[in-house]
Amino acid sequence: MTEERSPRTGPTRTIVTPRLRLRPTSLGDADAIAALLDDHDVVKMLSRVPWPYTIEDAESFIRDRSDETVFAICLKSGGEIVGLCGIRCDANRPMRGELGYWIGRPHWGNGYATEAAHAAIDYGFTALGLDEISAHCRVINEASRKVIWKCGFRFIGSGMIDTVASGRVASEIFSLDRNCWRSLKTWGEAR
């Protein structure tokens, strides 16, 4: 008989990358998060974010994240929040998670999404002990697709997903398993 495993739990720890600090969110972040999500071009690419987005929405999101690990993506110099990222565990398949991330428009084009996604993926495979992480993006979201490819995900297929702000939209699905992630990390160290 196979023993059923579940992701490791515990307090979310802060992660430091070359330019960013990924830390747990707090209610004090609600104003900054709501200000960055006061942009339909950001929100229309996200699946679970309503439009318009309010401070109350941000507070509710921060309070009700028992099913996922969420990080505020902050600049290492100054601490300004530039977006959020995280891993949500799959309730039906506990050793699998889904990567999510967004960056506010004033910070687009700096590579912050890729840097934060790499850190969140590492956290998912190490701290949470996941076996596989998936990522979804709208077919029209070329910037997100580039982040996903840079992180080593492979294309699984396409389909439709329901979003809060945009309704039913075409989406692409990607996957990264622990073995592939481990190989990519090893290759990166060989440089």
Backbone bond lengths (Angstrom), bond angles and torsions (degrees), N, CA, C in turn:
res aa  C-N    CA-C-N  psi(-1)  N-CA   C-N-CA  omega(-1)  CA-C   N-CA-C  phi
1 M - - - 1.439 - - 1.529 108.78 -
2 T 1.336 116.80 134.79 1.452 122.21 -178.87 1.515 110.21 -85.00
3 E 1.316 115.61 132.81 1.454 120.34 178.39 1.520 109.41 -77.56
4 E 1.336 116.44 129.58 1.458 121.72 178.28 1.526 108.99 -77.44
5 R 1.331 116.10 126.61 1.454 120.91 178.55 1.518 109.77 -102.56
6 S 1.289 116.13 160.72 1.463 120.60 173.55 1.525 108.10 -138.43
7 P 1.333 116.64 157.39 1.461 119.20 -178.70 1.517 111.23 -60.22
8 R 1.321 114.86 149.64 1.456 120.19 176.11 1.522 108.92 -67.46
9 T 1.297 115.85 148.68 1.461 120.15 177.43 1.515 109.46 -123.68
10 G 1.273 114.97 172.86 1.458 121.55 -179.48 1.507 108.47 143.74
11 P 1.302 116.77 175.90 1.457 118.72 -179.11 1.524 111.44 -64.49
12 T 1.328 115.64 140.47 1.458 120.81 176.56 1.516 108.54 -69.31
13 R 1.314 116.03 132.29 1.459 119.35 -179.89 1.526 109.99 -99.72
14 T 1.296 116.13 159.24 1.458 122.10 177.27 1.521 109.06 -78.82
15 I 1.338 116.21 140.67 1.458 122.60 179.02 1.525 107.62 -118.27
16 V 1.306 116.39 133.84 1.457 121.03 178.40 1.523 108.82 -113.40
17 T 1.331 115.76 128.13 1.462 122.82 177.25 1.530 107.13 -113.92
18 P 1.318 118.85 179.01 1.473 118.47 -178.78 1.533 114.89 -54.13
19 R 1.343 118.18 -37.82 1.464 119.26 -177.52 1.517 114.50 -120.21
20 L 1.334 117.40 -7.36 1.459 121.08 -171.44 1.518 112.52 -127.36
21 R 1.317 113.79 159.74 1.469 122.15 170.32 1.526 105.11 -125.72
22 L 1.327 116.54 117.77 1.456 121.87 176.08 1.518 106.61 -99.06
23 R 1.310 116.63 118.32 1.459 121.06 -176.44 1.521 110.20 -131.98
24 P 1.337 116.63 160.63 1.467 118.77 176.62 1.527 110.34 -59.46
25 T 1.321 116.62 146.94 1.460 120.58 176.92 1.524 109.76 -76.84
26 S 1.330 115.39 157.30 1.464 121.60 174.85 1.524 107.88 -138.96
27 L 1.330 116.67 163.67 1.460 120.01 -179.72 1.524 111.91 -59.33
28 G 1.316 117.86 -25.43 1.454 121.23 176.85 1.521 113.39 -66.25
29 D 1.335 117.57 -12.18 1.467 121.98 178.91 1.526 113.01 -87.55
30 A 1.330 117.46 -8.17 1.472 120.93 -172.08 1.524 112.57 -57.04
31 D 1.321 118.51 -44.33 1.476 120.80 -178.96 1.524 111.17 -60.83
32 A 1.320 117.29 -46.64 1.473 121.32 -178.27 1.523 111.00 -65.63
33 I 1.333 117.20 -41.68 1.465 121.01 179.69 1.527 109.94 -64.48
34 A 1.341 116.88 -46.59 1.463 120.77 179.90 1.529 111.03 -62.20
35 A 1.326 117.81 -38.62 1.468 120.51 179.06 1.532 110.95 -64.18
36 L 1.329 117.58 -41.80 1.464 120.29 179.83 1.531 111.88 -70.11
37 L 1.338 116.51 -30.74 1.465 120.20 179.94 1.529 112.45 -91.25
38 D 1.316 117.12 9.20 1.462 121.85 173.34 1.526 108.41 -85.67
39 D 1.329 115.47 48.27 1.456 123.23 -174.59 1.525 107.77 -149.22
40 H 1.311 116.68 108.72 1.460 120.32 -175.86 1.523 112.23 -61.54
41 D 1.338 118.34 -29.99 1.468 120.31 179.51 1.530 111.83 -65.80
42 V 1.318 117.84 -26.91 1.463 121.12 174.46 1.528 109.24 -80.72
43 V 1.318 116.43 -52.04 1.461 122.15 -173.68 1.530 112.42 -61.98
44 K 1.325 118.23 -36.88 1.468 119.79 -176.22 1.524 112.83 -64.64
45 M 1.331 117.50 -16.01 1.462 120.82 178.94 1.531 112.79 -93.05
46 L 1.331 117.87 -4.42 1.459 122.30 -175.24 1.525 110.84 -105.09
47 S 1.317 116.38 145.71 1.464 119.49 -174.43 1.524 114.33 -83.70
48 R 1.318 118.23 -34.66 1.468 119.81 -170.78 1.524 114.25 -111.22
49 V 1.327 117.81 14.37 1.463 121.00 -175.56 1.524 109.89 -106.61
50 P 1.347 117.18 126.72 1.463 120.09 178.95 1.533 111.96 -77.84
51 W 1.321 114.45 161.47 1.469 120.50 173.85 1.515 108.18 -131.89
52 P 1.313 119.20 131.83 1.465 126.40 -5.19 1.523 111.27 -69.50
53 Y 1.328 115.36 160.99 1.461 122.32 -177.09 1.526 108.63 -106.44
54 T 1.326 116.86 129.52 1.471 121.81 -175.19 1.527 111.48 -113.85
55 I 1.304 115.58 169.71 1.475 121.08 174.27 1.527 109.48 -61.20
56 E 1.333 116.54 -37.02 1.472 120.38 178.32 1.526 110.81 -63.10
57 D 1.343 116.71 -38.49 1.470 119.87 175.91 1.526 110.32 -61.74
58 A 1.327 116.66 -43.27 1.470 120.93 -179.93 1.525 110.68 -63.86
59 E 1.320 116.81 -43.80 1.471 120.11 179.38 1.521 111.18 -62.72
60 S 1.326 116.72 -42.53 1.460 121.09 178.82 1.529 110.48 -62.79
61 F 1.325 116.89 -44.48 1.463 120.99 178.74 1.529 110.83 -59.30
62 I 1.328 117.14 -45.88 1.471 121.36 -177.90 1.525 110.53 -64.08
63 R 1.319 117.98 -40.93 1.473 121.85 -178.22 1.524 113.17 -71.40
64 D 1.327 117.70 -33.51 1.468 121.54 -167.78 1.521 113.84 -106.93
65 R 1.308 119.26 42.76 1.460 121.65 -177.24 1.515 112.23 -106.18
66 S 1.304 118.81 44.81 1.462 120.63 -178.75 1.526 112.31 -70.83
67 D 1.334 117.68 -20.91 1.456 120.41 -176.22 1.524 113.28 -96.71
68 E 1.319 117.78 6.73 1.460 118.92 -178.37 1.528 111.63 -154.99
69 T 1.316 113.67 160.67 1.447 122.24 175.09 1.523 106.74 -100.87
70 V 1.325 117.12 119.13 1.460 121.60 -176.66 1.527 108.92 -120.09
71 F 1.321 115.04 135.26 1.458 122.20 177.37 1.517 110.41 -116.91
72 A 1.325 116.38 137.56 1.460 121.09 165.14 1.526 105.79 -79.28
73 I 1.326 116.45 128.10 1.466 121.31 177.85 1.526 106.43 -90.58
74 C 1.312 115.97 112.33 1.463 121.31 -175.79 1.522 110.38 -118.91
75 L 1.327 115.30 145.63 1.465 118.97 173.50 1.523 108.35 -67.18
76 K 1.308 116.20 135.55 1.463 120.63 -179.73 1.536 110.07 -62.97
77 S 1.319 115.98 -38.58 1.457 119.88 177.12 1.527 108.08 -91.65
78 G 1.303 117.65 108.04 1.452 121.93 176.64 1.516 115.31 102.32
79 G 1.313 118.75 -27.27 1.459 121.32 175.33 1.520 116.57 80.15
80 E 1.333 119.20 6.60 1.457 122.17 -179.18 1.527 110.67 -62.92
81 I 1.342 116.56 134.74 1.462 121.35 175.95 1.524 108.62 -75.28
82 V 1.350 115.64 129.94 1.462 120.52 178.42 1.529 111.86 -112.84
83 G 1.335 117.89 -11.14 1.456 122.07 179.83 1.517 111.07 170.14
84 L 1.311 115.74 -166.63 1.466 122.39 177.70 1.517 109.48 -133.94
85 C 1.328 116.48 154.59 1.458 121.63 170.55 1.516 108.15 -149.77
86 G 1.306 115.66 163.70 1.448 118.10 178.68 1.509 112.96 178.90
87 I 1.319 113.83 179.30 1.458 123.26 178.75 1.526 107.67 -126.63
88 R 1.320 115.61 124.90 1.466 120.80 175.77 1.518 107.90 -107.36
89 C 1.324 116.49 123.12 1.466 120.69 179.84 1.520 110.07 -74.42
90 D 1.318 115.59 145.62 1.458 123.44 -179.59 1.525 108.50 -83.86
91 A 1.310 116.84 116.68 1.467 121.34 -177.43 1.524 112.15 -62.11
92 N 1.333 117.26 -31.04 1.468 120.64 -178.22 1.520 112.83 -85.21
93 R 1.314 117.29 -24.36 1.468 122.39 179.21 1.527 106.82 -134.55
94 P 1.333 116.07 86.34 1.466 120.97 -166.49 1.528 116.97 -59.97
95 M 1.300 119.66 -21.80 1.469 119.29 -178.53 1.527 111.71 -94.33
96 R 1.321 115.45 14.66 1.462 121.10 177.64 1.521 108.82 -120.10
97 G 1.310 115.04 145.71 1.455 120.09 178.44 1.513 110.22 -135.42
98 E 1.321 115.00 170.07 1.459 121.15 177.55 1.517 108.92 -123.37
99 L 1.324 115.83 129.82 1.453 122.87 177.37 1.520 109.36 -81.96
100 G 1.311 116.08 136.56 1.462 122.01 173.72 1.517 109.02 -136.56
101 Y 1.333 117.07 148.49 1.461 121.05 179.01 1.518 109.47 -164.22
102 W 1.290 115.55 154.70 1.461 122.20 169.06 1.525 108.73 -155.60
103 I 1.314 114.57 152.05 1.463 122.47 178.27 1.526 107.39 -126.19
104 G 1.327 117.50 136.23 1.459 121.45 177.72 1.525 111.33 -67.61
105 R 1.332 115.68 147.11 1.457 122.23 -174.86 1.537 114.72 -50.30
106 P 1.348 120.21 -40.26 1.472 117.84 -179.29 1.531 113.73 -61.05
107 H 1.327 117.10 -13.53 1.466 121.10 -174.94 1.532 112.85 -115.14
108 W 1.330 117.21 9.52 1.463 121.05 178.21 1.521 110.56 -65.62
109 G 1.322 115.54 150.20 1.457 121.61 173.04 1.518 115.34 83.16
110 N 1.332 117.61 10.43 1.459 121.27 -179.52 1.522 113.75 -105.87
111 G 1.327 117.89 -2.17 1.460 120.76 -178.51 1.515 114.01 81.51
112 Y 1.348 117.63 9.67 1.462 119.91 -178.19 1.527 112.17 -65.87
113 A 1.331 117.94 -37.06 1.469 120.01 -179.28 1.525 110.94 -62.35
114 T 1.332 116.93 -44.20 1.463 120.16 179.76 1.525 111.10 -65.11
115 E 1.313 116.71 -44.40 1.475 120.77 -179.90 1.527 110.87 -62.20
116 A 1.331 116.96 -43.30 1.462 120.89 179.47 1.528 111.07 -69.66
117 A 1.333 117.09 -40.77 1.472 120.28 179.74 1.524 110.78 -62.33
118 H 1.342 117.67 -43.47 1.474 120.04 176.78 1.527 110.62 -55.45
119 A 1.333 116.37 -45.68 1.466 120.28 -178.69 1.523 111.64 -65.63
120 A 1.342 117.49 -41.80 1.468 120.63 179.72 1.528 111.00 -65.92
121 I 1.327 116.89 -38.70 1.468 120.65 177.85 1.530 110.17 -63.77
122 D 1.325 117.14 -46.45 1.468 120.55 176.64 1.526 110.35 -56.32
123 Y 1.322 116.92 -43.14 1.463 122.25 179.01 1.529 110.12 -61.88
124 G 1.323 116.76 -42.84 1.466 120.38 -179.96 1.515 113.10 -61.26
125 F 1.332 116.47 -41.81 1.461 119.62 -178.51 1.528 112.78 -80.65
126 T 1.320 117.92 -29.73 1.466 119.98 -178.31 1.526 111.88 -94.30
127 A 1.305 117.93 -67.21 1.467 121.43 -174.58 1.528 112.52 -67.01
128 L 1.348 117.25 -39.41 1.464 119.88 -179.32 1.524 112.55 -89.83
129 G 1.323 117.70 -17.89 1.463 121.56 178.52 1.519 114.59 70.02
130 L 1.327 117.93 27.43 1.462 121.15 -178.61 1.530 111.33 -69.07
131 D 1.323 115.74 157.07 1.459 122.46 176.55 1.529 112.11 -99.60
132 E 1.342 116.76 -24.33 1.455 120.94 -177.49 1.526 109.49 -153.66
133 I 1.333 115.26 143.63 1.468 121.39 176.16 1.526 107.30 -127.97
134 S 1.328 115.70 133.60 1.458 120.60 176.73 1.524 109.18 -108.11
135 A 1.317 115.52 164.57 1.465 122.03 174.81 1.520 107.17 -146.05
136 H 1.310 116.25 142.74 1.459 122.42 177.34 1.517 108.27 -121.84
137 C 1.313 116.18 148.05 1.461 119.13 170.00 1.513 108.79 -148.45
138 R 1.332 115.14 151.63 1.457 119.54 175.94 1.516 108.58 -64.19
139 V 1.324 117.05 146.58 1.464 120.17 -178.54 1.523 111.96 -62.57
140 I 1.330 118.20 -21.95 1.466 121.66 179.91 1.525 112.75 -89.30
141 N 1.332 117.79 1.05 1.466 121.00 -174.85 1.535 110.57 -99.82
142 E 1.308 115.81 77.82 1.469 121.83 -177.94 1.534 111.90 -61.28
143 A 1.336 117.47 -38.18 1.465 120.33 -178.58 1.529 110.97 -62.75
144 S 1.320 117.30 -43.28 1.463 120.49 179.28 1.521 111.07 -67.14
145 R 1.325 116.58 -39.65 1.465 120.40 178.32 1.530 110.05 -59.34
146 K 1.334 117.49 -40.78 1.471 120.61 178.80 1.525 111.15 -62.23
147 V 1.326 117.09 -41.19 1.473 120.88 177.48 1.529 109.51 -60.32
148 I 1.317 115.98 -47.02 1.462 121.50 -178.10 1.534 110.94 -60.69
149 W 1.323 117.34 -44.96 1.474 120.50 178.32 1.522 110.61 -63.29
150 K 1.349 117.37 -42.92 1.471 120.64 -179.06 1.526 111.76 -62.76
151 C 1.321 116.80 -24.03 1.465 120.91 179.41 1.531 112.55 -86.92
152 G 1.326 117.76 -3.94 1.461 120.71 174.84 1.515 116.45 94.34
153 F 1.314 118.01 8.81 1.458 120.72 179.54 1.527 110.28 -69.01
154 R 1.326 115.97 153.84 1.460 120.80 174.16 1.522 108.51 -111.08
155 F 1.316 115.57 147.30 1.458 122.28 179.78 1.525 109.57 -70.27
156 I 1.320 117.01 130.51 1.465 122.82 179.72 1.522 111.17 -103.85
157 G 1.329 116.22 -40.63 1.461 119.59 -177.91 1.514 110.98 167.48
158 S 1.308 114.71 -175.22 1.455 119.76 178.55 1.514 109.09 -129.97
159 G 1.307 114.76 163.61 1.455 120.34 -179.23 1.508 109.58 -176.50
160 M 1.293 115.62 -160.20 1.455 122.25 179.91 1.528 108.77 -116.76
161 I 1.323 116.09 142.81 1.460 120.76 173.70 1.524 108.57 -130.03
162 D 1.310 115.42 154.37 1.456 121.35 176.02 1.519 108.71 -92.15
163 T 1.322 116.23 130.46 1.456 121.57 176.94 1.522 108.68 -118.58
164 V 1.318 116.15 153.34 1.456 120.78 -178.99 1.530 110.72 -71.84
165 A 1.324 117.64 -43.86 1.463 121.09 -174.14 1.522 113.97 -86.28
166 S 1.328 118.17 -29.95 1.468 120.83 -171.36 1.522 114.41 -117.26
167 G 1.323 118.19 1.07 1.465 120.14 -178.34 1.515 111.54 77.48
168 R 1.324 116.11 -148.57 1.471 121.86 -178.18 1.521 109.02 -84.80
169 V 1.356 116.17 125.42 1.463 121.06 -174.91 1.529 110.51 -134.40
170 A 1.330 114.64 156.96 1.466 120.66 176.51 1.525 109.44 -74.20
171 S 1.322 115.17 137.96 1.459 120.83 -173.99 1.530 110.47 -139.17
172 E 1.325 115.50 155.60 1.463 121.75 172.69 1.526 108.13 -114.80
173 I 1.327 115.37 146.81 1.463 121.79 -176.47 1.523 108.30 -118.60
174 F 1.339 115.38 135.73 1.456 122.23 -178.85 1.519 108.73 -130.09
175 S 1.333 116.45 158.52 1.464 120.95 -178.70 1.525 110.78 -142.43
176 L 1.313 115.02 147.37 1.465 123.20 174.43 1.525 107.11 -137.26
177 D 1.339 116.80 120.98 1.464 118.02 178.51 1.530 109.96 -100.30
178 R 1.313 114.48 166.64 1.462 121.49 -175.52 1.532 112.36 -56.62
179 N 1.331 118.27 -42.11 1.469 120.89 -177.93 1.524 111.86 -64.92
180 C 1.317 116.48 -43.24 1.461 119.95 178.19 1.530 110.26 -65.05
181 W 1.329 116.43 -44.26 1.474 121.12 177.85 1.532 110.16 -57.66
182 R 1.332 116.84 -46.14 1.454 121.19 179.96 1.530 110.80 -60.22
183 S 1.327 117.15 -42.89 1.465 121.01 177.75 1.517 111.39 -62.81
184 L 1.319 117.08 -44.44 1.470 120.70 179.03 1.523 111.28 -61.64
185 K 1.317 117.13 -40.66 1.474 121.13 178.16 1.526 109.93 -63.50
186 T 1.323 117.70 -41.71 1.458 122.22 179.61 1.521 110.68 -64.79
187 W 1.337 117.10 -43.23 1.458 120.18 179.26 1.521 110.91 -63.95
188 G 1.326 116.37 -38.27 1.464 120.64 178.87 1.519 111.76 -63.90
189 E 1.329 117.08 -34.62 1.464 121.59 179.55 1.516 111.33 -74.05
190 A 1.342 117.88 -21.00 1.456 121.69 -176.01 1.535 113.00 -78.15
191 R 1.322 116.84 -10.60 1.468 120.06 -178.07 1.477 113.31 -68.44
